[in-house]
């Protein structure tokens, strides 16, 4: 004796799938939005079709009434996904300033058309890497603006001939940045890495540290992670292009990364926030960033 249509398992499965699709279409606002969302998800990951990082930024214009500005949309309307990143031409500071008219002194930016939902500080440890800094600033400012963030960029510069101590410099940056604003997120950024996808959001996870650079071109986009509890950006979104020190422009002298930084195993107690010792030499607001110059004392070389 055959089962009735209602009792047939295949028919019940078909009915369940049909109902799920129907609910999805209603939730997304119609079938066109569903298909568009699917196509958008494919576009986000298609790195064969990249876009200029300044695409459509001109759509963000000054609101006529700042007091009545709405909150920014949960997702930026100008996201394009994969970005075109190249280091063949060195951008001048004047060019970067001209292309980012809403960036204020000290590298501070607030969306001109809406109230930002997140406030992020970008901290960059730095020493004598001007060429890489120009490339980073050229890309990172529009990248952050595309995400409708309120942000500021801090350059923490080490002076002296001691071994470059990135960890201590970034701890200094955290302390100094928090004097300006109660930031929602503090991002520790390398000067030689540029994000390749504007869907890689520069906002923090609520509970765990967030690893932004999930994949780098230098390592063929293989995942490089330490054994710690973190939240990791999808490797398809967290792609970064690293500046290749062997590919120099004709008019620039190469900067060579120090062969050793510092021995974290022996200095970690002195690098922490509670025991942080340094001498603040200057704090200067430049058009594209805030420069914090510090003397962190003698740092023994890696042994």
Backbone as JSON, one array per atom type, in Angstrom:
{
  "sequence": "XXXXXXXXXXXXXXXXXXXXXXXXXXXXXXXXXXXXXXXXXXXXXXXXXXXXXXXXXXXXXXXXXXXXXXXXXXXXXXXXXXXXXXXXXXXXXXXXXXXXXXXXXXXXXXXXXXXXXXXXXXXXXXXXXXXXXXXXXXXXXXXXXXXXXXXXXXXXXXXXXXXXXXXXXXXXXXXXXXXXXXXXXXXXXXXXXXXXXXXXXXXXXXXXXXXXXXXXXXXXXXXXXXXXXXXXXXXXXXXXXXXXXXXXXXXXXXXXXXXXXXXXXXXXXXXXXXXXXXXXXXXXXXXXXXXXXXXXXXXXXXX",
  "N": [[0.86, -1.19, 0.0], [0.67, 2.16, -0.92], [2.15, 5.24, 0.33], [0.33, 8.14, 1.3], [0.37, 11.43, -0.27], [0.88, 13.41, 1.63], [2.16, 11.96, 3.62], [4.46, 11.12, 2.45], [7.98, 11.0, 2.59], [9.74, 12.36, 0.84], [8.1, 14.29, -0.28], [7.47, 15.8, 2.02], [10.0, 16.77, 2.66], [10.48, 18.37, 0.42], [8.43, 20.24, 0.78], [9.27, 21.48, 3.14], [11.71, 22.68, 2.36], [10.75, 24.41, 0.39], [9.17, 26.14, 1.96], [11.16, 27.27, 3.56], [12.66, 28.68, 1.66], [10.73, 30.48, 0.8], [10.3, 31.98, 3.15], [12.82, 33.13, 3.41], [12.91, 34.75, 1.13], [10.87, 36.59, 1.72], [12.01, 37.75, 4.01], [14.29, 38.97, 2.99], [13.27, 40.87, 1.38], [12.19, 40.37, -1.15], [12.53, 38.47, -4.26], [14.51, 39.51, -5.97], [16.38, 40.73, -4.29], [17.4, 38.52, -2.93], [18.73, 37.04, -4.94], [20.52, 39.01, -5.72], [22.01, 39.28, -3.38], [23.29, 36.81, -3.36], [24.87, 37.02, -5.68], [26.42, 39.19, -4.93], [27.91, 38.09, -2.83], [29.55, 36.38, -4.24], [30.98, 38.22, -5.7], [32.41, 39.56, -3.71], [34.48, 37.83, -3.13], [35.89, 37.51, -5.43], [38.87, 37.91, -6.61], [39.95, 38.4, -9.02], [38.77, 40.51, -10.14], [39.22, 43.56, -9.31], [38.87, 46.7, -7.5], [39.32, 50.26, -7.48], [40.49, 51.81, -4.51], [39.43, 54.25, -3.87], [36.98, 54.35, -5.04], [33.76, 55.65, -5.46], [33.87, 57.14, -3.09], [33.37, 59.81, -3.17], [30.68, 60.03, -2.94], [30.07, 60.32, -0.32], [29.17, 63.03, 1.15], [29.16, 66.25, 2.81], [26.81, 66.54, 5.38], [23.89, 68.62, 5.44], [22.87, 69.46, 7.87], [24.4, 68.98, 10.73], [23.57, 68.4, 13.31], [21.28, 66.94, 13.0], [22.02, 64.57, 11.88], [21.71, 61.2, 10.76], [22.36, 57.87, 12.11], [25.05, 55.95, 10.75], [24.57, 53.54, 8.14], [24.18, 50.02, 8.82], [25.69, 48.4, 7.16], [28.1, 49.5, 4.92], [27.19, 51.45, 2.08], [28.87, 51.56, -0.11], [30.62, 49.47, -0.4], [32.85, 47.36, -2.19], [34.34, 45.08, -2.2], [37.1, 43.14, -3.25], [40.16, 44.96, -3.59], [42.24, 47.07, -5.62], [45.61, 46.88, -5.27], [48.75, 48.27, -5.4], [52.26, 48.86, -5.43], [53.92, 50.22, -7.08], [54.08, 52.92, -7.8], [55.08, 55.66, -5.95], [53.13, 57.41, -3.73], [52.76, 60.91, -3.11], [52.76, 62.99, -0.14], [51.2, 65.24, -0.48], [49.45, 64.45, -2.52], [48.0, 62.42, -1.23], [46.72, 63.85, 0.8], [45.1, 65.53, -0.74], [43.35, 63.68, -1.9], [41.89, 62.88, 0.24], [39.85, 64.69, 1.54], [38.29, 65.03, 3.86], [39.73, 64.2, 6.01], [41.02, 65.17, 9.06], [43.34, 67.27, 10.94], [45.97, 65.47, 12.48], [45.25, 63.04, 11.52], [42.6, 62.36, 11.88], [39.26, 61.28, 11.41], [35.82, 61.64, 10.74], [32.74, 60.38, 9.6], [31.23, 62.41, 7.12], [28.55, 62.43, 6.54], [26.97, 60.97, 8.25], [26.43, 59.54, 11.57], [28.99, 57.79, 13.04], [29.04, 54.31, 13.82], [31.07, 52.97, 15.08], [34.19, 53.55, 16.74], [37.5, 53.65, 15.97], [40.95, 53.24, 16.64], [43.98, 53.38, 14.95], [47.06, 51.96, 15.34], [50.41, 52.32, 14.65], [53.52, 50.98, 14.72], [56.76, 52.34, 14.26], [59.77, 53.14, 12.45], [61.88, 54.96, 10.58], [60.71, 54.36, 8.0], [59.63, 55.69, 5.72], [58.81, 55.51, 3.04], [57.15, 53.23, 3.01], [55.26, 54.06, 4.79], [53.95, 56.09, 3.34], [52.71, 54.6, 1.31], [51.0, 53.02, 2.89], [49.34, 54.99, 4.12], [48.1, 56.07, 1.88], [46.37, 54.02, 1.1], [45.06, 53.13, 3.47], [43.53, 55.19, 4.61], [41.26, 55.8, 2.79], [40.24, 53.2, 2.81], [39.33, 52.82, 5.47], [37.45, 54.87, 5.56], [35.56, 53.95, 3.77], [34.28, 52.11, 5.31], [32.77, 53.6, 6.98], [33.69, 54.49, 9.46], [34.55, 56.19, 12.51], [37.68, 57.38, 13.06], [41.21, 57.41, 13.96], [44.64, 57.81, 13.15], [47.61, 56.7, 14.53], [51.04, 57.17, 14.77], [53.69, 55.59, 16.15], [56.78, 56.34, 16.97], [60.05, 55.18, 17.24], [63.07, 56.32, 18.62], [66.68, 56.56, 18.47], [69.36, 54.09, 18.53], [68.78, 51.57, 19.38], [67.54, 48.14, 19.37], [64.69, 47.53, 17.38], [61.63, 47.7, 18.98], [58.74, 46.53, 18.69], [56.51, 45.65, 20.19], [56.61, 47.12, 22.61], [56.41, 49.73, 21.65], [53.81, 49.71, 20.58], [52.33, 49.35, 22.9], [52.85, 51.79, 24.13], [51.51, 53.36, 22.26], [48.83, 52.57, 22.68], [48.36, 53.59, 25.26], [48.71, 56.36, 24.81], [46.81, 56.91, 22.81], [44.4, 56.46, 24.12], [44.2, 58.69, 25.65], [43.02, 60.55, 24.08], [40.5, 59.66, 23.24], [37.73, 57.55, 24.05], [38.09, 54.84, 22.73], [36.37, 52.42, 20.73], [37.74, 50.36, 19.61], [41.09, 49.27, 19.34], [43.51, 49.02, 17.02], [46.33, 47.21, 16.12], [48.71, 47.81, 13.85], [50.76, 46.83, 11.11], [53.26, 48.63, 9.32], [53.86, 47.84, 6.79], [51.83, 46.38, 5.63], [48.87, 46.05, 3.72], [45.38, 46.07, 3.57], [43.26, 44.05, 1.47], [40.56, 43.89, 0.93], [37.54, 45.53, 1.31], [35.53, 44.59, 2.9], [36.68, 43.55, 5.09], [36.36, 44.21, 8.16], [37.33, 46.84, 10.29], [36.8, 46.63, 13.12], [36.34, 45.63, 16.53], [36.13, 42.38, 18.12], [33.74, 41.36, 20.59], [34.58, 39.82, 22.75], [37.08, 38.46, 22.37], [40.56, 38.81, 21.3], [41.12, 39.98, 17.96], [42.19, 38.65, 14.96], [43.35, 40.2, 12.24], [44.86, 40.06, 9.8], [44.56, 37.47, 8.16], [45.58, 36.15, 5.97], [48.36, 36.44, 3.81], [49.9, 37.82, 0.89], [52.61, 37.32, 0.6], [53.02, 34.88, 1.76], [51.66, 33.21, 0.09], [49.0, 33.43, 0.73], [48.55, 31.61, 2.77], [47.48, 30.49, 6.0], [48.69, 32.06, 8.87], [49.09, 31.58, 12.1], [49.31, 32.05, 15.64], [49.33, 29.94, 18.59], [46.88, 30.76, 20.17], [43.88, 31.88, 21.86], [41.77, 33.34, 19.73], [39.74, 35.48, 17.63], [39.31, 35.01, 14.27], [39.49, 36.71, 11.24], [37.81, 35.78, 8.25], [39.83, 33.99, 5.96], [39.39, 34.59, 3.3], [38.5, 37.16, 3.32], [40.26, 38.48, 5.01], [42.65, 39.2, 3.64], [45.91, 40.36, 2.89], [48.26, 42.55, 1.37], [51.69, 42.49, 1.24], [54.35, 44.79, 1.4], [56.95, 44.51, -0.84], [60.28, 44.29, -0.24], [62.23, 44.03, -2.11], [61.29, 45.1, -4.42], [61.82, 48.01, -5.43], [61.18, 51.51, -5.93], [62.39, 53.67, -8.56], [63.52, 56.06, -7.65], [63.91, 55.84, -4.95], [65.67, 54.93, -1.98], [66.3, 51.69, -0.71], [64.72, 50.46, 2.24], [65.73, 48.44, 4.86], [64.44, 45.76, 6.64], [65.05, 45.29, 10.09], [67.26, 42.67, 11.08], [66.75, 41.42, 13.45], [64.29, 41.85, 15.96], [63.38, 42.29, 19.01], [64.1, 40.51, 22.02], [61.48, 38.95, 22.94], [60.91, 36.97, 24.79], [62.52, 37.49, 26.98], [61.97, 40.11, 27.63], [59.28, 40.56, 28.04], [57.99, 41.16, 30.46], [58.72, 43.76, 30.96], [57.57, 45.06, 28.87], [54.87, 45.27, 29.23], [51.65, 46.91, 29.96], [51.31, 47.69, 32.64], [53.85, 48.02, 33.68], [55.08, 49.78, 32.04], [57.63, 51.79, 30.8], [58.8, 54.77, 29.49], [60.03, 57.57, 27.59], [58.4, 60.34, 26.59], [59.01, 62.14, 23.83], [57.98, 63.84, 21.87], [54.81, 64.95, 20.58], [53.01, 65.22, 17.86], [50.68, 66.65, 15.62], [50.15, 65.7, 12.44], [49.04, 66.25, 9.02], [47.94, 63.79, 8.16], [48.21, 61.92, 10.17], [48.85, 61.28, 13.68], [51.83, 61.88, 15.2], [53.83, 60.21, 17.45], [56.64, 60.45, 19.21], [59.04, 58.56, 20.85], [61.34, 57.64, 23.45], [62.34, 54.62, 24.32], [64.29, 53.57, 25.82], [67.25, 51.54, 26.31], [67.29, 48.66, 24.32], [68.04, 45.36, 24.46], [69.72, 43.39, 21.97], [68.39, 40.62, 20.04], [69.14, 37.5, 21.35]],
  "CA": [[0.0, 0.0, 0.0], [1.52, 3.34, -1.04], [1.9, 6.33, 1.25], [-0.32, 9.33, 0.74], [1.31, 12.5, -0.6], [1.26, 14.12, 2.84], [3.03, 11.13, 4.43], [5.66, 10.79, 1.69], [9.12, 11.76, 3.12], [10.29, 13.26, -0.18], [7.2, 15.44, -0.4], [7.63, 16.6, 3.23], [11.27, 17.49, 2.54], [10.27, 19.41, -0.58], [7.59, 21.27, 1.38], [10.09, 22.19, 4.11], [12.65, 23.52, 1.62], [9.98, 25.48, -0.25], [8.79, 27.1, 3.0], [12.36, 27.98, 3.98], [12.99, 29.64, 0.6], [9.7, 31.51, 0.82], [10.58, 32.86, 4.3], [14.04, 33.87, 3.08], [12.56, 35.79, 0.16], [10.15, 37.63, 2.45], [12.93, 38.42, 4.93], [15.25, 39.77, 2.23], [12.58, 41.94, 0.66], [11.85, 40.03, -2.52], [13.47, 37.56, -4.92], [15.65, 40.22, -6.56], [17.38, 40.94, -3.24], [18.03, 37.24, -2.63], [19.7, 36.74, -6.0], [21.57, 40.03, -5.68], [22.89, 38.93, -2.27], [24.14, 35.68, -3.79], [25.86, 37.52, -6.62], [27.35, 40.04, -4.18], [28.83, 37.24, -2.07], [30.55, 35.89, -5.18], [31.82, 39.36, -6.08], [33.27, 39.88, -2.58], [35.61, 36.91, -3.08], [36.49, 37.39, -6.76], [40.03, 38.79, -6.62], [40.36, 38.68, -10.39], [38.11, 41.76, -10.48], [39.46, 44.47, -8.2], [38.37, 48.07, -7.66], [40.12, 51.32, -6.86], [40.09, 52.01, -3.12], [38.71, 55.52, -3.76], [35.73, 54.25, -5.79], [32.49, 56.12, -4.87], [34.02, 57.88, -1.84], [32.81, 61.15, -3.38], [29.26, 60.0, -2.58], [29.96, 60.75, 1.07], [29.27, 64.49, 1.18], [28.83, 66.87, 4.09], [25.38, 66.68, 5.68], [23.53, 70.03, 5.61], [22.6, 69.74, 9.29], [25.15, 67.99, 11.5], [22.83, 68.05, 14.52], [20.2, 66.02, 12.65], [22.56, 63.47, 11.09], [21.33, 59.86, 11.21], [23.46, 56.92, 12.27], [25.46, 55.31, 9.51], [23.95, 52.24, 7.87], [24.92, 48.91, 9.41], [26.68, 48.02, 6.15], [28.39, 50.63, 4.04], [26.59, 51.31, 0.74], [29.85, 51.65, -1.21], [31.53, 48.33, -0.4], [33.06, 46.74, -3.49], [35.06, 43.82, -2.05], [38.54, 43.16, -3.54], [40.71, 46.27, -3.95], [43.47, 47.08, -6.41], [46.73, 47.33, -4.45], [50.02, 48.22, -6.09], [53.28, 49.71, -4.8], [54.87, 50.63, -8.13], [54.2, 54.38, -7.8], [55.09, 56.18, -4.58], [52.28, 58.61, -3.64], [53.27, 62.0, -2.28], [51.86, 63.39, 0.94], [50.24, 66.2, -1.04], [48.42, 63.7, -3.25], [47.15, 61.72, -0.27], [45.89, 64.87, 1.45], [44.11, 65.99, -1.71], [42.36, 62.63, -2.15], [41.16, 62.61, 1.48], [39.55, 66.05, 2.01], [37.61, 65.07, 5.15], [40.65, 63.82, 7.09], [41.41, 66.35, 9.82], [44.68, 67.27, 11.5], [46.2, 64.34, 13.36], [44.75, 61.81, 10.92], [41.29, 62.08, 12.46], [38.18, 61.31, 10.43], [34.45, 61.28, 11.1], [31.92, 60.42, 8.38], [30.57, 63.71, 6.99], [27.13, 62.29, 6.2], [26.24, 60.16, 9.24], [27.12, 59.31, 12.83], [29.64, 56.49, 13.0], [28.65, 53.33, 14.83], [32.26, 52.49, 15.76], [35.35, 54.43, 16.8], [38.68, 52.78, 15.95], [42.28, 53.87, 16.58], [44.96, 52.56, 14.24], [48.37, 52.19, 15.94], [51.46, 51.82, 13.75], [54.9, 51.08, 15.2], [57.44, 52.91, 13.1], [61.1, 53.73, 12.52], [62.59, 55.16, 9.31], [60.07, 53.61, 6.91], [58.77, 56.72, 5.14], [58.2, 55.05, 1.8], [56.07, 52.32, 3.35], [54.22, 54.86, 5.43], [53.19, 56.77, 2.29], [51.84, 53.61, 0.69], [49.96, 52.64, 3.85], [48.39, 56.1, 4.28], [47.34, 56.2, 0.63], [45.31, 53.01, 1.04], [44.32, 52.86, 4.71], [42.53, 56.24, 4.86], [39.99, 55.51, 2.08], [39.75, 51.89, 3.26], [38.57, 53.03, 6.7], [36.3, 55.72, 5.25], [34.57, 53.11, 3.1], [33.57, 51.39, 6.36], [32.0, 54.6, 7.74], [34.21, 54.51, 10.82], [35.24, 57.33, 13.08], [38.98, 56.78, 13.34], [42.4, 58.23, 13.98], [45.85, 57.02, 12.91], [48.73, 57.08, 15.4], [52.35, 56.65, 14.4], [54.52, 55.57, 17.33], [58.11, 56.32, 16.38], [61.15, 54.91, 18.16], [64.32, 57.0, 18.31], [67.86, 55.89, 18.99], [69.93, 52.99, 17.77], [68.44, 50.3, 19.98], [66.77, 47.21, 18.56], [63.29, 47.92, 17.21], [60.77, 46.99, 19.92], [57.38, 46.78, 18.22], [55.53, 45.42, 21.26], [56.62, 48.23, 23.56], [55.9, 50.9, 20.95], [52.37, 49.6, 20.47], [51.79, 49.6, 24.23], [52.88, 53.25, 24.26], [50.44, 53.87, 21.42], [47.55, 52.33, 23.36], [48.24, 54.55, 26.36], [48.57, 57.72, 24.3], [45.55, 57.03, 22.06], [43.28, 56.51, 25.06], [44.1, 60.04, 26.19], [42.22, 61.36, 23.16], [39.15, 59.16, 22.98], [37.37, 56.24, 24.58], [37.93, 54.1, 21.49], [35.73, 51.1, 20.76], [38.67, 49.35, 19.12], [42.47, 49.68, 19.11], [44.05, 48.06, 16.06], [47.77, 47.24, 16.01], [48.87, 47.65, 12.41], [52.1, 46.9, 10.54], [53.38, 49.69, 8.32], [54.1, 47.25, 5.47], [50.7, 45.54, 5.23], [47.71, 46.79, 3.24], [44.23, 45.17, 3.38], [42.85, 43.9, 0.07], [39.11, 43.73, 0.79], [36.91, 46.5, 2.22], [34.63, 43.89, 3.83], [37.49, 43.21, 6.26], [35.94, 45.32, 9.02], [38.28, 47.23, 11.33], [36.1, 46.74, 14.4], [36.79, 44.58, 17.43], [35.21, 41.39, 18.66], [33.32, 41.75, 21.93], [35.17, 39.01, 23.82], [38.43, 37.96, 22.13], [41.38, 39.53, 20.31], [40.74, 39.67, 16.59], [43.33, 38.58, 14.05], [42.85, 40.77, 11.0], [45.61, 39.58, 8.64], [44.46, 36.02, 8.13], [46.33, 35.61, 4.84], [49.2, 37.45, 3.16], [50.38, 37.38, -0.42], [53.99, 36.85, 0.73], [52.95, 33.47, 2.15], [50.67, 32.6, -0.82], [47.73, 33.5, 1.45], [48.41, 30.55, 3.76], [47.12, 31.04, 7.3], [49.79, 32.1, 9.81], [48.48, 31.89, 13.39], [49.93, 31.53, 16.87], [48.41, 29.09, 19.33], [46.18, 31.48, 21.22], [42.45, 32.0, 21.65], [41.49, 34.56, 19.0], [38.73, 35.46, 16.58], [40.06, 35.21, 13.04], [38.76, 37.12, 10.05], [37.86, 34.77, 7.2], [41.0, 34.19, 5.1], [38.98, 35.14, 2.01], [38.34, 38.6, 3.51], [41.42, 39.02, 5.71], [43.84, 39.12, 2.78], [46.77, 41.55, 2.94], [49.41, 42.6, 0.48], [52.88, 42.96, 1.95], [55.28, 45.53, 0.55], [58.12, 43.7, -1.13], [61.45, 45.14, -0.08], [63.11, 43.9, -3.28], [60.7, 45.86, -5.51], [61.99, 49.4, -5.06], [60.97, 52.5, -6.99], [63.67, 54.1, -9.1], [64.07, 57.22, -6.96], [63.94, 55.62, -3.5], [66.62, 53.99, -1.43], [65.6, 50.63, 0.02], [64.81, 50.33, 3.7], [65.85, 47.02, 5.18], [63.88, 45.38, 7.93], [66.09, 44.79, 10.99], [67.35, 41.22, 11.09], [66.12, 40.97, 14.68], [63.55, 42.9, 16.66], [63.84, 42.23, 20.4], [63.86, 39.19, 22.6], [60.23, 39.03, 23.7], [60.92, 36.0, 25.88], [63.21, 38.03, 28.14], [61.57, 41.49, 27.92], [57.83, 40.71, 28.05], [57.54, 41.77, 31.71], [58.95, 45.2, 30.87], [56.8, 45.59, 27.75], [53.45, 45.32, 29.57], [51.08, 48.22, 30.25], [51.45, 48.06, 34.04], [55.23, 48.36, 34.0], [55.6, 50.46, 30.86], [58.47, 52.95, 31.04], [59.27, 55.39, 28.26], [60.13, 59.02, 27.63], [57.68, 60.95, 25.48], [59.81, 63.24, 23.32], [57.11, 64.79, 21.17], [53.51, 64.48, 20.1], [52.73, 66.21, 16.82], [49.6, 66.34, 14.7], [50.41, 65.89, 11.02], [47.77, 66.24, 8.29], [47.4, 62.44, 7.92], [48.41, 61.05, 11.33], [49.44, 61.85, 14.88], [53.15, 61.28, 15.41], [54.26, 60.12, 18.85], [58.06, 60.06, 19.22], [59.37, 58.12, 22.2], [62.59, 56.96, 23.78], [61.95, 53.49, 25.17], [65.46, 53.09, 26.52], [68.06, 50.53, 25.61], [66.67, 47.36, 24.09], [69.1, 44.43, 24.08], [69.45, 42.63, 20.72], [67.95, 39.22, 20.19], [70.28, 36.61, 21.61]],
  "C": [[0.89, 1.24, 0.0], [1.12, 4.4, -0.04], [1.16, 7.46, 0.55], [0.72, 10.42, 0.52], [1.79, 13.2, 0.65], [2.26, 13.33, 3.65], [4.32, 10.78, 3.71], [6.84, 11.64, 2.18], [9.7, 12.74, 2.11], [9.43, 14.52, -0.32], [7.35, 16.37, 0.81], [8.93, 17.41, 3.18], [11.15, 18.64, 1.55], [9.46, 20.57, 0.0], [8.39, 22.12, 2.36], [11.06, 23.15, 3.41], [11.93, 24.7, 0.98], [9.6, 26.55, 0.76], [10.0, 27.93, 3.44], [12.76, 29.04, 2.95], [11.99, 30.8, 0.59], [9.94, 32.51, 1.96], [11.81, 33.72, 4.02], [13.74, 35.02, 2.13], [11.81, 36.94, 0.84], [11.09, 38.44, 3.33], [13.87, 39.36, 4.19], [14.57, 40.85, 1.4], [12.27, 41.64, -0.79], [12.91, 39.17, -3.18], [14.67, 38.27, -5.51], [16.74, 40.44, -5.54], [18.1, 39.65, -2.9], [19.1, 36.92, -3.66], [20.84, 37.75, -6.01], [22.55, 39.74, -4.55], [23.82, 37.79, -2.62], [25.25, 36.16, -4.73], [26.89, 38.39, -5.92], [28.37, 39.2, -3.42], [29.91, 36.65, -2.97], [31.52, 37.02, -5.56], [32.8, 39.7, -4.98], [34.56, 39.06, -2.63], [36.33, 36.78, -4.42], [37.65, 38.38, -6.89], [40.6, 38.98, -8.03], [39.75, 39.99, -10.89], [38.22, 42.7, -9.28], [39.01, 45.88, -8.54], [39.33, 49.04, -6.98], [39.59, 51.61, -5.46], [39.31, 53.31, -2.93], [37.37, 55.51, -4.51], [34.53, 54.69, -4.94], [32.66, 56.84, -3.53], [33.42, 59.28, -1.96], [31.31, 61.2, -3.07], [29.03, 60.41, -1.13], [30.22, 62.25, 1.14], [28.8, 65.02, 2.53], [27.32, 67.01, 4.26], [25.05, 68.15, 5.91], [23.31, 70.42, 7.07], [23.27, 68.66, 10.14], [24.38, 67.53, 12.73], [21.74, 67.02, 14.24], [20.71, 64.82, 11.85], [22.09, 62.12, 11.63], [22.57, 59.02, 11.48], [23.8, 56.29, 10.91], [24.76, 53.97, 9.36], [24.82, 51.12, 8.44], [25.98, 48.38, 8.45], [26.86, 49.18, 5.19], [27.78, 50.41, 2.66], [27.6, 51.31, -0.4], [30.89, 50.52, -1.17], [31.63, 47.73, -1.81], [33.77, 45.39, -3.38], [36.54, 43.98, -2.36], [39.0, 44.52, -4.08], [41.99, 46.11, -4.76], [44.59, 47.68, -5.57], [48.02, 47.17, -5.24], [50.98, 49.2, -5.44], [54.29, 50.23, -5.82], [55.1, 52.15, -8.14], [54.09, 54.87, -6.36], [54.23, 57.44, -4.49], [52.91, 59.66, -2.74], [52.27, 62.33, -1.18], [50.8, 64.35, 0.43], [49.11, 65.48, -1.78], [47.46, 63.03, -2.28], [46.21, 62.69, 0.42], [44.77, 65.31, 0.52], [43.0, 64.96, -1.93], [41.54, 62.3, -0.91], [40.77, 63.93, 2.15], [38.9, 66.11, 3.39], [38.49, 64.59, 6.3], [41.16, 65.09, 7.74], [42.83, 66.2, 10.37], [44.82, 66.14, 12.53], [45.72, 63.03, 12.79], [43.4, 61.39, 11.44], [40.2, 62.21, 11.39], [36.87, 60.91, 11.1], [33.62, 61.34, 9.82], [31.18, 61.75, 8.28], [29.06, 63.63, 6.85], [26.31, 61.54, 7.24], [27.08, 60.02, 10.5], [27.69, 57.89, 12.85], [29.16, 55.59, 14.13], [29.85, 52.83, 15.64], [33.36, 53.53, 15.69], [36.6, 53.56, 16.94], [39.95, 53.62, 15.86], [43.24, 52.89, 15.93], [46.35, 52.92, 14.76], [49.44, 51.53, 15.08], [52.82, 52.05, 14.4], [55.8, 51.41, 14.03], [58.87, 53.33, 13.45], [61.72, 53.75, 11.12], [62.02, 54.34, 8.16], [59.13, 54.53, 6.14], [58.08, 56.24, 3.87], [57.0, 54.14, 2.08], [54.92, 53.05, 4.02], [53.35, 55.55, 4.39], [52.23, 55.79, 1.6], [50.68, 53.25, 1.62], [48.91, 53.74, 3.97], [47.52, 56.28, 3.05], [46.16, 55.23, 0.59], [44.46, 52.94, 2.3], [43.26, 53.93, 4.99], [41.23, 55.97, 4.1], [39.39, 54.17, 2.49], [38.88, 52.05, 4.5], [37.33, 53.89, 6.45], [35.2, 54.93, 4.57], [33.71, 52.37, 4.13], [32.78, 52.31, 7.28], [32.4, 54.61, 9.21], [34.61, 55.92, 11.22], [36.59, 56.79, 13.54], [40.07, 57.84, 13.45], [43.61, 57.31, 13.82], [46.99, 57.58, 13.76], [49.99, 56.38, 14.93], [53.23, 56.74, 15.64], [55.96, 55.32, 16.89], [59.19, 56.16, 17.45], [62.4, 55.65, 17.69], [65.48, 56.23, 18.92], [68.27, 54.72, 18.12], [69.62, 51.62, 18.35], [67.63, 49.43, 19.04], [65.29, 47.62, 18.54], [62.39, 47.06, 18.07], [59.31, 47.31, 19.6], [56.37, 46.67, 19.35], [55.45, 46.6, 22.22], [56.07, 49.5, 22.92], [54.38, 50.87, 20.87], [51.69, 49.79, 21.83], [51.79, 51.09, 24.54], [51.73, 53.86, 23.47], [49.07, 53.7, 22.06], [47.34, 53.37, 24.46], [47.98, 55.96, 25.85], [47.24, 57.91, 23.56], [44.36, 57.16, 22.99], [43.18, 57.86, 25.78], [43.19, 60.91, 25.34], [40.76, 60.95, 23.1], [38.95, 57.83, 23.66], [37.05, 55.34, 23.38], [37.2, 52.78, 21.7], [36.73, 50.01, 20.41], [40.04, 49.98, 18.91], [43.12, 48.62, 18.23], [45.55, 48.27, 15.91], [48.14, 46.86, 14.59], [50.34, 47.71, 12.02], [52.14, 47.93, 9.43], [53.5, 49.11, 6.92], [52.99, 46.32, 5.01], [49.51, 46.39, 4.85], [46.56, 45.81, 3.0], [43.74, 45.19, 1.95], [41.35, 43.82, -0.14], [38.42, 44.64, 1.79], [35.83, 45.88, 3.1], [35.38, 43.39, 5.06], [37.33, 44.34, 7.28], [36.95, 45.57, 10.13], [37.53, 47.6, 12.61], [36.47, 45.51, 15.23], [35.69, 43.58, 17.76], [34.92, 41.74, 20.12], [34.1, 41.04, 23.02], [36.64, 38.67, 23.61], [39.22, 38.88, 21.2], [41.03, 39.06, 18.9], [41.97, 39.72, 15.69], [42.86, 39.02, 12.68], [43.52, 40.15, 9.78], [45.64, 38.06, 8.62], [45.32, 35.4, 7.04], [47.09, 36.73, 4.15], [49.76, 36.91, 1.86], [51.79, 36.81, -0.34], [54.04, 35.36, 1.05], [51.91, 32.71, 1.31], [49.3, 32.47, -0.14], [47.48, 32.28, 2.32], [48.17, 31.19, 5.11], [48.3, 30.93, 8.25], [49.22, 32.52, 11.17], [49.3, 31.32, 14.53], [48.88, 30.73, 17.62], [47.74, 29.79, 20.47], [44.71, 31.61, 20.84], [42.15, 33.35, 20.99], [40.28, 34.36, 18.1], [39.45, 35.82, 15.29], [39.12, 35.64, 11.91], [38.88, 36.02, 9.0], [39.06, 35.03, 6.29], [40.65, 34.73, 3.72], [38.8, 36.66, 2.1], [39.59, 39.23, 4.12], [42.7, 38.88, 4.92], [44.59, 40.45, 2.81], [47.89, 41.42, 1.94], [50.58, 43.22, 1.25], [53.81, 43.66, 0.97], [56.57, 44.74, 0.41], [59.35, 44.6, -1.14], [62.41, 45.04, -1.27], [62.58, 44.68, -4.47], [60.71, 47.33, -5.15], [61.66, 50.32, -6.23], [62.33, 53.08, -7.38], [64.32, 55.21, -8.27], [64.23, 57.02, -5.46], [65.03, 54.64, -3.11], [65.87, 52.92, -0.64], [65.79, 50.74, 1.53], [64.81, 48.86, 4.03], [65.31, 46.74, 6.58], [65.01, 44.87, 8.83], [66.08, 43.27, 11.04], [66.76, 40.64, 12.36], [65.41, 42.14, 15.33], [64.05, 42.97, 18.11], [63.44, 40.89, 20.95], [62.65, 39.24, 23.51], [60.24, 38.09, 24.9], [61.55, 36.57, 27.14], [62.73, 39.42, 28.53], [60.07, 41.66, 28.1], [57.32, 41.38, 29.32], [57.69, 43.29, 31.68], [58.14, 45.85, 29.77], [55.33, 45.8, 28.1], [52.99, 46.71, 29.96], [51.35, 48.65, 31.68], [52.85, 48.52, 34.4], [55.89, 49.17, 32.88], [56.38, 51.71, 31.25], [58.98, 53.48, 29.7], [59.33, 56.9, 28.48], [59.47, 59.59, 26.4], [58.46, 62.18, 25.03], [58.98, 64.28, 22.6], [55.82, 64.11, 20.76], [53.01, 65.55, 19.13], [51.6, 65.73, 15.93], [50.02, 66.7, 13.28], [49.07, 65.85, 10.27], [47.13, 64.86, 8.19], [47.55, 61.5, 9.1], [48.91, 61.87, 12.5], [50.75, 61.13, 15.15], [53.53, 61.36, 16.88], [55.69, 59.59, 18.86], [58.47, 59.74, 20.65], [60.77, 57.54, 22.26], [62.21, 55.85, 24.76], [63.14, 52.89, 25.9], [66.2, 52.04, 25.71], [67.33, 49.22, 25.53], [67.76, 46.38, 23.66], [68.74, 43.68, 22.82], [69.03, 41.22, 21.04], [69.16, 38.33, 20.35], [69.93, 35.17, 21.31]]
}
